[in-house]
Amino acid sequence: MLNTMNKYIHGSSGLISRHFIEHSSSLGQLLYWHNQHGINIQVREHQQLRWLLINNTLQSVILTRSPQVLLFPHLAYLATVWQQRPAPKKILELGLGGGAIRNFLLKQYPQAQLTSVEKNPHIIDCYQDFFALNEQDQIYCEDAQTVLKSAVNIDWIILDLFSELDAPRFLFDLCFYQTIYEALAQRGILFINFLSQHSSQLTQLQLVLKRVFGEAVSIKKITGFVNHIVVVEKTL
């Protein structure tokens, strides 16, 4: 049993292994399955690990005994960035997935008002049934663009809607980021988990953010993965 867990989680870093990421759709026991409109959702479990797959792509993974622990390398890096910033009062998370980010933020910043937005009701159901901490308030089944129009004075906006295959077009749209800019408080920060195999898309995103924020954009490539963590602050 211990050897199996060591194969899936690196002992030195405590992060999930590439082997697990690549084979997660066939590992463990199936707890939940839903298929509708071409979107296949699975929840699987092996020992202390429980994970969410959408169309056989790993979206989120938690330790059932400690669901607030971040296991993905890009999220572990993001946590180090957050810890270097003043504690936020208002956080808006766009894209819930299995709720790993939400669980971490609820534990790390219990005083903050955290709102999570997810447009797929079945993903929200999965989070609440299989991944959530006790705190399940402020989760809305809405479109991100709709919620942003009424959001104000947000200290952190966390954008986790990108996909390697089918990122929505609005995620490269100038107007979308102008709406985010208006929703942020002064010195508010936008954090993006950007996924793409194509450098041209990253360049396009950089140009859009530069036009909207007028500031240098910080980008960290996560070694061995397609994830980039993009950070930009509202200072004007």
Secondary structure, DSSP 8 states (H G I E B T S, - for coil): -HHHHHHHB-TTT--B-HHHHHHTTTSSEEEEEEEETTEEEEEEEETTEEEEEETTEEEEEEETTBTTS--SHHHHHHHHHHHTS---SEEEEE--TT-HHHHHHHHH-TTSEEEEE-S-HHHHHHIIIII--S---SEE-S-HHHHHTT--SEEEEEE----TTT--GGGG-HHHHHHHHHHEEEEEEEEEEEE-S-HHHHHHHHHHHHHHH-S--EEEE-TTSSEEEEEEE---
